């Protein structure tokens, strides 16, 4: 555990978040897990993602990219998402809390047509270590490639490095 903490402190010295007056830039990279309900099926979804939080006076906008692989007993598919999030940063002494809302263009490799998803979440970031954790709810109305419609929703848990 001591080595892990030492490595985190080492990485924090390489961080390159930029804050000049009221402006700030903070990139983040992380992994995620989501138990997603699509129609009557439940999928285990794993993914990676990146955001670039651009802020002015605690209001942040983040272009983002996410890649997911979803599977269950019957079907597998991958999904790429490109989107934008908007949030307000509540900066406390040792932790910052950033509630946000966003939307993504979802591109599927199978089963579904490309679509738009909506998300709402909260991000927690420590001021001591360069790590973050977030919980996000995502909702999407999906159209099957062969016809038919269904809804997809689920809570997404992210953990990663925030510079």
Secondary structure as GFF3:
##gff-version 3
##sequence-region A 1 163
A	DSSP	alpha_helix	2	13	.	.	.	ID=ss1
A	DSSP	beta_strand	18	20	.	.	.	ID=ss2
A	DSSP	beta_strand	23	38	.	.	.	ID=ss3
A	DSSP	beta_strand	41	56	.	.	.	ID=ss4
A	DSSP	beta_strand	59	71	.	.	.	ID=ss5
A	DSSP	beta_strand	76	91	.	.	.	ID=ss6
A	DSSP	beta_strand	95	108	.	.	.	ID=ss7
A	DSSP	beta_strand	115	126	.	.	.	ID=ss8
A	DSSP	beta_strand	131	143	.	.	.	ID=ss9
A	DSSP	beta_strand	149	162	.	.	.	ID=ss10
###
